[in-house]
Amino acid sequence: MAEELSDVTEKVKEYAELSKTIKITQEKLKVLNKKKKILYKEVVPKLKTSNVTRCNLPFGTLKVVKTKRKVAPNKGSMKDRYISFFNTIAISQEYHSASPEERAELLFKFIYVDSVEFKEEHSISMTYSKEFKDQFKQLSI
């Protein structure tokens, strides 16, 4: 019985020590992620302006990835789109001779298809080498 109790005591101590280590590591990770975010804001514009799309590093490759996404319409942009529609399409002969369904289709197409705005963004993508990844295979419980 005494051996079982001391075994449980050791396991509890090990568990507590592991929990403490994890908590410390999580706090360090928060600090590192903040620093990474600051560096990201500095690095991406510089790479973009110098037209660098790829950096080969000893442990992998850093790529600057360009993405293009649709901008969701807001009240201001919708108002501008309606004004533009009624100043251009709505005064045309095609619009006046169209049925209500066709008019609605013209308005819909103008607002949600023809006037779609896009935003171009740049981000960083890291690809790690096989040798670097293999280091983590050695980690185990």
Backbone as a ProteinNet text record, in pm:
[ID]
protein_1_A
[PRIMARY]
MAEELSDVTEKVKEYAELSKTIKITQEKLKVLNKKKKILYKEVVPKLKTSNVTRCNLPFGTLKVVKTKRKVAPNKGSMKDRYISFFNTIAISQEYHSASPEERAELLFKFIYVDSVEFKEEHSISMTYSKEFKDQFKQLSI
[TERTIARY]
82.2	0	86.3	193.1	282.6	352.4	384.4	448.2	352.9	224.3	124.5	107.5	106.7	90.3	209.6	329.9	448.1	452.2	403.5	396.8	299.6	183.8	84.6	140.5	210.8	271.2	370.4	451.3	547.7	476	369.1	292.4	227.4	177.2	116	220.9	339.1	447.7	487.5	497.4	533.2	426.2	299.2	187.7	191.8	213.5	218.7	335.7	449.9	567.6	542.7	479.4	446.2	347.1	247.1	150	218.2	310.6	385.8	469.4	537.1	619.6	534.3	418.3	327.2	281.3	246.4	200.7	311	433	546.5	568.6	561.3	580.3	470.8	347	236.8	259.2	307.3	334.6	448.9	551.8	662.6	612.4	522.8	466.6	386.9	313.8	240.4	336.1	446.7	546.2	606.8	641.3	699.6	602	474.9	375	355.3	362.7	354.1	471.7	590.6	709.9	698.8	648.3	630.8	534.8	427.7	329.2	390.9	473.5	542	636.9	715	808.6	735	623.1	541.1	501.4	457.2	414.3	529.8	651.3	768.4	818.3	818.1	878.3	794.2	664	579.1	584.9	567.3	575.7	712.5	819.9	953.7	975.2	930.8	942.8	856.4	738.7	646.5	704.5	758	811.7	937.7	1013.5	1135.1	1109.7	982	941.1	1007.5	1031.1	1084.3	964.8	957.2	844.6	885.3	1015.7	1063.2	1198.6	1214.9	1344.1	1381.1	1493.5	1541	1619.3	1580	1642.1	1704.3	1794.6	1858.6	1759.5	1645.4	1549.5	1421.1	1416.6	1296.7	1287.7	1164.6	1140.5	1029.2	1053	951.9	899.8	767.7	707.7	613.7	611.9	514.7	399.2	282.4	165.7	69	26.4	-69	-207.5	-303	-440.5	-531	-636.3	-733.1	-868.5	-937.5	-1067.4	-1170.8	-1295.6	-1404.7	-1425.8	-1453.1	-1482.9	-1634	-1676.1	-1818.8	-1875.2	-1990.7	-2047.7	-2094.2	-2077.6	-2127.7	-2227	-2285.4	-2387.8	-2335.5	-2216.6	-2159.9	-2137.8	-2077.4	-2050.6	-2179.9	-2278.6	-2406.7	-2476.4	-2471.5	-2533.9	-2468.3	-2335.2	-2262.6	-2299.1	-2315.2	-2350.5	-2491.2	-2585.8	-2722.1	-2722.6	-2651.1	-2643.6	-2585.8	-2478.7	-2415.6	-2511.6	-2585.1	-2681.3	-2787.6	-2846.6	-2955.8	-2907	-2778.6	-2722.6	-2678.6	-2664.6	-2617.2	-2720.1	-2738.1	-2823.1	-2970.8	-3017.1	-3160.3	-3210.9	-3122.9	-3167.8	-3160.1	-3115.5	-3102	-3236.7	-3245.6	-3367.3	-3390.9	-3284	-3294.3	-3365.7	-3333.1	-3392.8	-3541.5	-3577.1	-3716.8	-3806.2	-3751.3	-3832.7	-3836.1	-3764.7	-3756.9	-3875.1	-3905	-4009.3	-3955.3	-4043.3	-3994.9	-3890.7	-3909.1	-3812.1	-3676.9	-3680.2	-3555.8	-3487.4	-3567.6	-3510.7	-3441.5	-3509.8	-3450.8	-3321.2	-3320.7	-3200	-3086.8	-3118.5	-3017.7	-2958.1	-3045.6	-2998.5	-2910.9	-2959	-2882.9	-2745.6	-2743.4	-2617.6	-2522	-2574.5	-2489.6	-2430.3	-2513	-2468.4	-2375.9	-2415	-2344.4	-2249	-2250.2	-2159.9	-2062.7	-2117.7	-2033.7	-1956.9	-2010.7	-1948.1	-1874.3	-1840.8	-1772.5	-1632.1	-1598.5	-1465.4	-1378.1	-1251.1	-1156	-1047.2	-997.3	-887.3	-772.1	-655.7	-537.3	-457.6	-423.3	-346.9	-225.2	-124.9	-3.8	17.3	60.5	90.8	216.3	263.4	384	344.5	405.6	384.9	521.6	532.9	658.4	642.9	740.2	748	879.4	870.5	990.2	1050	1182.2	1253.2	1225.7	1247.2	1226.3	1317.3	1441.1	1537	1487.8	1432.6	1381.2	1261.9	1171	1052.7	1090.5	1195.7	1237.4	1282.9	1328	1369.1	1253.1	1130.7	1015.1	963.7	1004	963.8	1028.6	1140.6	1212.4	1143.7	1059.7	989.6	882.4	879.1	776.1	755.2	653.6	620	702.3
-119.8	0	125.8	120.9	236.8	259.5	147.5	160.8	224.8	183.5	240.5	389.5	428	568.6	651.2	596.8	671.1	677.4	570.9	570.7	678.1	687.1	789.2	927.7	942.5	1071.2	1114.8	1021.1	1052.8	1093.1	1021.1	1052.8	1190.9	1224.3	1355.7	1465.2	1442.8	1541	1558.3	1446.1	1451.5	1526.7	1498.2	1565.8	1716.5	1754	1895.5	1965.3	1899.3	1956.6	1974	1874.7	1882.1	1995.9	2010.7	2119.9	2255.2	2266.5	2390.7	2421.2	2320.8	2338.1	2380.1	2318.2	2352.8	2497.5	2539.6	2677.1	2777.3	2749.6	2837.8	2844	2728.3	2721.5	2799	2790.3	2864.4	3015	3060.3	3203.3	3248.3	3165.3	3197.3	3202.3	3111.2	3106.1	3232.9	3284.9	3410.4	3523.6	3532.6	3637.2	3620.4	3497.2	3470.6	3503.7	3472.3	3502.7	3653.2	3728.5	3874.8	3929.4	3877.6	3921.7	3884.1	3764.9	3718.3	3810.1	3852.6	3940.8	4076.6	4129.7	4257.2	4244.1	4136.2	4113.4	4093.8	4026	4002.1	4135.5	4229.7	4360.8	4439.4	4411.1	4477.8	4406.6	4274.5	4194.3	4193.2	4171.2	4156	4278.6	4400.8	4516.3	4530	4500.5	4512	4407.7	4286.2	4181.4	4215.4	4270.3	4305.8	4417.2	4521.7	4634.1	4596.1	4500.6	4458.4	4339.7	4302.8	4193.5	4060.1	4034.7	3905	3815.7	3702.5	3611.3	3484.9	3463.7	3339.6	3363.1	3307.6	3312.5	3170.1	3122	2990.1	3004.7	2926.8	2930.6	2795	2786.6	2657.9	2547.9	2587.2	2488.1	2481.9	2554.3	2551.1	2670.1	2699.7	2807.1	2897.8	3027.1	3126.3	3182.4	3182.6	3233.1	3347.7	3447.5	3555.3	3517	3498	3451.9	3569	3588.7	3694.8	3632.1	3688.9	3640.9	3755.7	3720.1	3817.9	3772.5	3861.2	3822.5	3930.6	3888.5	3983	4063.8	4191.9	4278.4	4276.2	4247.6	4245.6	4387	4400.9	4535.1	4589.4	4720.3	4785.6	4893.6	4962.5	5062.3	5169.6	5217.6	5323.4	5279.3	5161.7	5113.9	5076.7	5024.8	4990.5	5116.4	5222.4	5348.3	5398.9	5394.4	5437.4	5351.5	5221.5	5131.4	5161.4	5186.7	5220.7	5351	5450.9	5579.3	5558.7	5482	5454.6	5381.3	5284.3	5208.8	5301.4	5384.5	5470.1	5585.1	5617.9	5720.1	5663.1	5531.9	5472.5	5376.3	5262.9	5155.6	5194.7	5255.3	5283.9	5386.7	5463.2	5562.2	5509	5385.2	5327.5	5277.9	5267.3	5217.7	5070.9	4995.8	4853.2	4836.2	4920.9	4912.7	4946.3	5052.3	5096.1	4999.5	4928.6	4834	4695	4676.8	4545.3	4523.2	4394.5	4358.3	4379.6	4380.2	4397.7	4292.8	4168.5	4063.4	4093	4137.8	4170.8	4292.5	4390.2	4507.1	4464.6	4377.5	4327.7	4253.1	4174.9	4100.1	4195.1	4302	4402.2	4468.3	4504.7	4567	4470.2	4346.6	4245.2	4223.5	4206.1	4181.5	4299.6	4420.8	4539.4	4548	4523.8	4538.4	4424.7	4299.3	4184.8	4112.2	4146.1	4079.6	4179.4	4283.6	4378.5	4475	4506	4606.5	4545.1	4419.4	4352.5	4410.4	4444.5	4497.1	4383.8	4389.1	4289.7	4358	4286.2	4335.9	4237	4289.9	4206.3	4211.1	4094.7	4086.4	3997.4	4019.3	3937.7	3874.8	3751.3	3682.8	3598	3544.5	3461.8	3316.7	3229.1	3085.8	3020.7	2939.3	2868.5	2721.8	2671.4	2529.2	2479.5	2379.3	2330.2	2210.5	2200.8	2091.7	1959.1	1850.7	1716.6	1693.2	1739.7	1721.6	1792.5	1910.5	1986.3	1914.1	1864.9	1793.7	1663.4	1597.7	1469.8	1483.8	1602.2	1625.1	1600.5	1629.2	1617.6	1474.8	1389.1	1248.7	1179.9	1234.7	1176.6	1207.9	1310.6	1347.3	1243.8	1198.7	1103.5	1114.4	1049.6	1052.4	950
0	0	0	76.9	84.9	-49.2	-119.1	-250.6	-350.4	-346	-436.6	-410.8	-285.2	-248.4	-295.4	-277.4	-322.4	-475.4	-542.1	-688.5	-737.4	-671.8	-706.8	-678.3	-567.6	-532	-639.1	-686.1	-792.4	-921.8	-954.5	-1075.6	-1064.5	-946.3	-923.8	-938.9	-882.3	-894.6	-1041.4	-1112.9	-1254.4	-1334.3	-1301.7	-1368	-1342.1	-1216.9	-1180.2	-1249.1	-1254.7	-1320.1	-1470.3	-1530	-1671.9	-1699.4	-1614.8	-1629	-1618.7	-1524.1	-1505.9	-1630.5	-1683.5	-1803.3	-1922.5	-1936.6	-2046.4	-2033.4	-1913.1	-1890.6	-1925.1	-1882.1	-1912.4	-2063.4	-2128.7	-2273.7	-2346.7	-2298.9	-2360.9	-2350.2	-2234.6	-2216.7	-2307.6	-2320.2	-2411.2	-2555.4	-2589.4	-2723.9	-2755.4	-2656.7	-2675.8	-2710.9	-2638.4	-2663	-2802.4	-2837.3	-2969.3	-3082.2	-3063.4	-3166.2	-3183.1	-3072	-3081.5	-3161.8	-3133.6	-3205.8	-3353.6	-3380.7	-3518.6	-3593.8	-3527.5	-3588.9	-3623.7	-3533.5	-3557.4	-3676.2	-3678.4	-3789.1	-3921.5	-3916.3	-4035.5	-4099	-4014.1	-4064.5	-4125.4	-4084	-4140.5	-4266.9	-4263.8	-4370.8	-4498.6	-4486.1	-4605.2	-4696.3	-4644.8	-4736	-4803.7	-4730.6	-4789.4	-4898.7	-4875.5	-4977.6	-5098.8	-5072.6	-5179.9	-5267.5	-5205.1	-5283	-5360.2	-5308	-5378.8	-5472.1	-5488	-5578.1	-5545.8	-5419.4	-5376.4	-5345.9	-5413.9	-5392.3	-5318.7	-5303.6	-5242	-5177.2	-5056.8	-4987	-4946.9	-4993.9	-4953.7	-4824	-4725.1	-4593	-4563.3	-4466.1	-4435	-4393.9	-4338.4	-4288.6	-4370.4	-4483.1	-4566.4	-4659.8	-4700.9	-4796.8	-4747	-4757.8	-4724.9	-4856.8	-4874	-4997.4	-4963.9	-5050.4	-5039.5	-5131.4	-5071.7	-5145	-5164.2	-5288.5	-5319.1	-5329.1	-5255.5	-5261.9	-5303.9	-5370.6	-5417.3	-5364.9	-5293.7	-5239.8	-5267.4	-5270.2	-5291.3	-5163.8	-5181.5	-5067.9	-5048.2	-4925.8	-4896.3	-4908.3	-4972.3	-4986	-4851.1	-4832.3	-4712.1	-4754	-4657.6	-4689.7	-4784.7	-4759.4	-4842.9	-4985.6	-5002.6	-5138.7	-5210.6	-5137.4	-5199.7	-5249.4	-5169.2	-5210.3	-5338.9	-5343.6	-5463.7	-5584.6	-5562.1	-5672.3	-5725.5	-5633.1	-5675.5	-5755.3	-5705.4	-5776.2	-5915.6	-5923.7	-6052.8	-6146.5	-6091.3	-6172.9	-6230.1	-6143.2	-6189	-6277.2	-6271.4	-6360.5	-6495.4	-6504.9	-6630.4	-6689.7	-6629.1	-6683.9	-6683.6	-6575.1	-6560.6	-6660.9	-6720.7	-6819.6	-6963.2	-6977.2	-7111.5	-7164.4	-7293.3	-7358.4	-7321.7	-7310.8	-7275.2	-7141	-7044.8	-6910.8	-6916.8	-6988.7	-6992.8	-7069.2	-7164.5	-7241.2	-7177.3	-7068.6	-7003.1	-6909.4	-6885.1	-6789	-6647.5	-6547	-6408.6	-6368.1	-6412.3	-6380	-6444.3	-6568.3	-6639.1	-6576.6	-6531.1	-6462.8	-6333.3	-6260.5	-6135.4	-6164.1	-6271.5	-6309.7	-6348.5	-6422.1	-6459	-6334.7	-6240	-6115.5	-6037.1	-6022.8	-5949.2	-6012.5	-6143.8	-6215.5	-6199.4	-6209	-6195	-6054.2	-5953	-5813.4	-5771.5	-5797.6	-5740.3	-5835.3	-5963.7	-6057.6	-6120.3	-6181.5	-6255.3	-6165.2	-6047.8	-5960.4	-5842.1	-5851.9	-5741.3	-5725.9	-5601.7	-5572.3	-5519.9	-5554	-5506.7	-5426.3	-5327.4	-5246.2	-5259.7	-5289	-5303.9	-5173.9	-5122.7	-4998.7	-5020	-4939.3	-4944	-4806.9	-4806.9	-4681.7	-4700.8	-4590.2	-4593.2	-4569.8	-4646.9	-4631.2	-4609.2	-4505.8	-4477.2	-4514.6	-4588.1	-4618.8	-4560.7	-4474.9	-4406	-4479	-4473.1	-4540.2	-4469.9	-4540.1	-4485.1	-4365.4	-4375.2	-4265.4	-4139.1	-4157.2	-4042.9	-3980.7	-4065	-4015.8	-3946.1	-3995.5	-3937.6	-3792.8	-3753.7	-3614.6	-3518.4	-3562.9	-3475.2	-3463.9	-3555.5	-3547.6	-3428.6	-3384.7	-3271.5	-3138.7	-3137.8	-3015.3	-2984.8	-2862.7	-2821.8	-2671.6	-2626.2	-2482.9	-2408.4
[MASK]
+++++++++++++++++++++++++++++++++++++++++++++++++++++++++++++++++++++++++++++++++++++++++++++++++++++++++++++++++++++++++++++++++++++++++++++

